[in-house]
Amino acid sequence: MNRTDIVTSEQVERFRRDGFIVIDNLLTDDELERFGAACDRAVADRKRGDARTLSEKSLYEQSFTQCMNLWEDHPEVLPLTFHPKISEAAASLIGVPRLRLWHDQALYKDAGGRYTEPHQDQPYWPMDEPDTLSAWITFDGSTHENGCMAYVPGSHLIGVRKFVNIFTADEKVKILEEPKVAAIAPVYIEVPRGAVAFHHGLTVHLAGANKSSRTRRVHTMIYFRDGAKRTKPYAHPCVDRPGIKVGEAIDSALTPLVWPREPGDWPVPPQMPLTPLFERLNTNGALPNIR
């Protein structure tokens, strides 16, 4: 497939300099309504057995409800996860000829939900691949009131790679106090409906609390360069489920190509069971329940 003019050379330059950018008008009003409703149904289905109130959840879950790999078990979400305009924009911004999906995920921040700690995404993934990025789609628009994201400009270029344990809300690693980061103020970005925010895997970012009366509904896709290898032994469903070992290319039906793909050429979701470890951890619908 040939690339179009979805992103400009100036936008590519800004992304590579700052580590984040918002691209307007990648989704229509009709798509936002249709895909928003599809994600709502998917999240409700995954969480149907979870009757906990917000205060009864872990601090991590108070930051957002996370449902990964919705494309696998909810067909209505699949065309959003593999949306050709968003996939093309991502490939152009990161500058690779072939791009794969690491995973998608809904990140629904409940009304009253707490802030999300400053962190980088890359240290959570068992690879050293530098060409990674995420697309962040808000169905209603993100604002300072409902928990918009903030980014530390240029932090993907300064050599910092720190694991911040947001899963336990452990802030022993205060990444904003790192000497190379501390001098750069985070920039809060409100994302309008129809726009998509992209950020590099090493960009330090955070999100505010949701002070509004409505859920902040977000769907994200994480991408990586085709040809990347697993370089770390620690557990992650994207490599453990297909049995990819350290040193092997991350190339399976669970992490299919997103670009190039012809429009409508959707990947077939694999019937790939969870490993015993992730079966035990999957108590509240974060992962698809495939056996």
C-alpha positions in Angstrom: 0.0 0.0 0.0 1.2 3.5 -0.7 1.1 6.1 2.0 -1.1 9.2 1.7 -0.9 12.6 3.3 -2.6 11.7 6.6 0.4 13.2 8.5 2.6 16.1 7.2 6.4 16.2 7.3 6.1 18.9 9.9 4.0 16.7 12.1 6.5 13.8 11.7 9.3 16.2 12.7 7.4 17.4 15.8 6.6 13.9 16.9 10.2 12.8 16.6 11.3 15.9 18.5 8.7 16.0 21.3 7.7 12.3 21.5 4.0 13.0 21.2 1.5 14.7 18.9 -2.2 15.0 18.3 -3.5 14.4 14.8 -6.9 15.9 14.2 -9.9 14.4 12.3 -8.7 10.8 12.0 -12.1 9.5 13.1 -15.6 10.7 12.0 -18.5 11.4 14.3 -20.2 8.2 13.0 -17.1 6.1 13.8 -16.8 7.6 17.3 -20.4 6.7 18.1 -20.1 3.2 16.6 -16.8 2.3 18.0 -17.5 4.0 21.4 -20.6 1.9 21.7 -18.7 -1.2 20.7 -16.0 -0.6 23.3 -18.6 0.1 26.0 -20.2 -3.3 25.3 -16.9 -5.0 25.3 -15.8 -3.5 28.6 -19.2 -4.3 30.2 -18.9 -7.9 29.0 -15.4 -8.3 30.4 -16.4 -6.7 33.7 -19.8 -8.4 34.0 -18.7 -10.3 37.1 -17.1 -7.4 38.8 -19.5 -5.7 41.2 -16.9 -3.7 43.2 -17.3 0.0 43.8 -14.5 2.4 42.8 -13.2 2.6 46.5 -13.1 -1.2 46.7 -10.7 -1.5 43.7 -6.9 -1.5 43.9 -5.2 1.9 43.4 -4.2 0.8 39.9 -7.8 0.0 39.0 -8.9 3.3 40.5 -6.7 5.0 37.9 -8.5 3.2 35.1 -10.3 0.0 34.1 -8.0 -1.9 31.7 -9.3 -4.4 29.2 -6.5 -5.7 26.8 -6.8 -7.4 23.4 -10.4 -6.5 22.9 -9.9 -7.2 19.2 -9.6 -10.9 20.0 -13.0 -11.5 21.6 -15.1 -8.6 20.5 -15.3 -8.4 16.6 -17.0 -4.9 16.7 -13.8 -3.5 18.2 -11.4 -5.1 15.6 -12.0 -2.4 12.8 -11.0 0.3 15.3 -7.9 -1.5 16.5 -6.8 -2.0 12.8 -8.1 1.4 11.6 -6.2 2.0 8.3 -5.8 5.8 8.8 -4.6 5.4 12.4 -2.2 2.6 11.5 -0.8 4.6 8.6 -0.3 7.7 10.7 1.5 5.6 13.3 3.8 4.0 10.8 4.6 7.4 9.3 5.3 9.0 12.6 7.7 6.3 13.8 9.2 6.0 10.3 9.0 2.2 9.6 7.8 0.4 6.5 6.0 -2.4 8.5 4.3 -2.0 11.8 2.8 -4.6 14.2 0.2 -4.4 17.0 1.6 -5.2 20.5 -1.9 -5.1 21.9 -5.0 -2.9 22.1 -6.7 -1.9 25.4 -9.6 0.0 26.7 -8.6 2.4 29.5 -11.8 3.7 31.1 -11.2 6.2 33.9 -14.3 6.2 36.1 -15.8 9.4 37.4 -13.8 10.1 40.5 -10.9 8.0 39.3 -7.5 8.9 40.6 -4.5 10.2 38.6 -2.2 7.9 36.6 1.4 8.0 37.9 4.2 9.4 35.6 5.8 6.5 33.7 7.2 5.3 30.4 5.5 2.4 28.6 8.6 0.7 27.1 10.0 -0.8 30.4 6.8 -2.9 30.7 7.5 -4.7 27.5 10.2 -7.5 27.2 11.9 -5.9 24.2 14.5 -3.2 23.6 13.0 -2.1 20.3 13.2 1.7 20.0 10.5 2.1 17.4 7.4 1.8 19.5 4.4 4.1 20.0 0.8 4.2 21.2 -2.3 5.7 19.7 -4.7 7.1 22.3 -8.4 7.6 21.2 -10.9 9.4 23.4 -14.5 8.9 22.4 -15.7 12.1 24.1 -12.7 14.3 24.1 -10.2 14.6 27.0 -10.1 17.6 29.2 -8.3 18.8 32.3 -11.5 18.0 34.2 -11.8 14.3 33.0 -8.2 13.3 33.2 -6.3 14.4 30.0 -2.8 13.2 29.5 0.4 15.1 30.1 3.7 14.5 28.3 7.3 15.4 29.1 8.6 16.9 25.8 11.7 15.2 24.4 11.9 12.7 27.2 12.1 9.8 24.7 15.5 11.1 23.5 17.4 11.7 26.8 18.4 8.2 27.7 16.1 7.5 30.6 14.5 4.1 30.8 12.9 3.4 34.2 10.4 0.9 35.4 7.7 2.6 37.5 5.4 0.1 39.2 2.0 1.7 38.6 0.4 -1.7 39.2 0.9 -1.2 42.9 0.9 2.6 42.9 4.5 2.3 44.2 6.1 5.7 43.6 9.5 4.8 45.0 10.8 5.6 41.5 9.8 9.2 40.9 10.6 9.5 37.3 9.8 13.3 37.2 12.6 13.8 39.7 15.2 12.1 37.5 17.9 14.7 36.8 17.4 14.5 33.0 13.6 14.8 33.4 13.2 17.2 36.3 14.1 20.3 34.2 11.3 19.7 31.7 7.8 20.5 32.7 5.0 18.1 31.6 2.6 19.5 29.1 -1.1 18.7 29.5 -2.9 18.1 26.2 -6.6 18.2 25.7 -7.6 15.9 22.8 -10.8 16.8 20.9 -13.3 14.3 19.6 -12.1 12.7 16.3 -8.4 13.4 17.0 -5.9 10.7 18.0 -2.9 11.4 20.4 0.3 9.5 19.7 3.2 9.1 22.0 6.5 7.3 21.8 7.2 4.2 24.0 9.9 6.1 26.0 8.0 9.4 26.4 7.3 10.1 30.1 3.6 10.7 30.5 0.8 10.8 33.1 -2.9 11.5 33.4 -4.9 13.7 35.8 -7.7 12.5 38.0 -11.3 12.4 36.5 -13.1 15.2 38.4 -16.1 15.0 36.0 -19.3 13.1 36.5 -18.7 10.8 33.5 -16.3 8.0 32.6 -13.4 9.1 30.5 -13.6 6.5 27.7 -10.4 5.7 25.9 -9.2 3.0 23.5 -5.5 2.6 22.7 -3.3 0.6 20.4 0.4 0.0 21.0 2.6 -0.6 18.0 6.2 -1.8 17.4 8.4 -2.3 14.4 8.1 -5.5 12.5 11.2 -7.5 13.1 11.7 -6.7 16.7 12.8 -9.5 19.0 12.1 -10.5 22.5 15.1 -9.5 24.6 13.8 -9.9 28.2 12.7 -13.1 30.0 10.0 -11.5 32.2 6.4 -12.5 31.6 4.1 -10.8 29.2 1.0 -12.3 27.5 1.9 -11.0 24.1 5.0 -13.2 23.9 4.2 -15.9 26.4 0.9 -17.0 24.9 2.5 -17.7 21.5 5.6 -19.2 23.1 8.1 -16.7 21.8 11.5 -17.1 23.5 14.2 -14.6 24.3 16.1 -13.9 21.1 13.2 -14.8 18.8 11.3 -12.4 16.6 8.0 -11.2 17.9 6.0 -12.5 15.0 2.7 -14.3 15.7 -1.0 -14.1 15.1 -1.4 -12.4 18.4 0.8 -9.4 17.2 -0.3 -9.1 13.6 0.7 -6.4 11.1 -1.3 -3.3 11.2 0.6 -1.6 8.3 0.6 -2.2 5.5 -2.8 -3.8 5.2 -5.5 -3.3 2.7 -8.7 -1.7 4.1 -11.1 -4.5 5.2 -8.3 -7.1 5.3 -8.8 -7.8 9.0 -6.6 -10.3 10.8 -8.2 -13.5 12.1 -8.2 -13.5 16.0 -6.2 -16.4 17.2 -7.7 -19.0 19.5 -4.7 -18.8 21.7 -5.2 -19.8 25.4 -3.8 -17.9 28.3 -0.8 -19.3 30.1 -1.5 -20.7 33.6 0.1 -17.6 35.1 -2.2 -15.2 33.2 -5.2 -17.4 33.9 -4.6 -16.9 37.6 -4.0 -13.1 37.2 -7.1 -12.6 34.9 -9.6 -12.3 37.7 -11.5 -9.2 36.5 -11.5 -9.4 32.7 -8.3 -7.6 31.8 -7.5 -10.3 29.3 -9.7 -12.4 26.9 -10.8 -15.6 28.6 -9.7 -18.1 25.9 -9.2 -21.7 26.9 
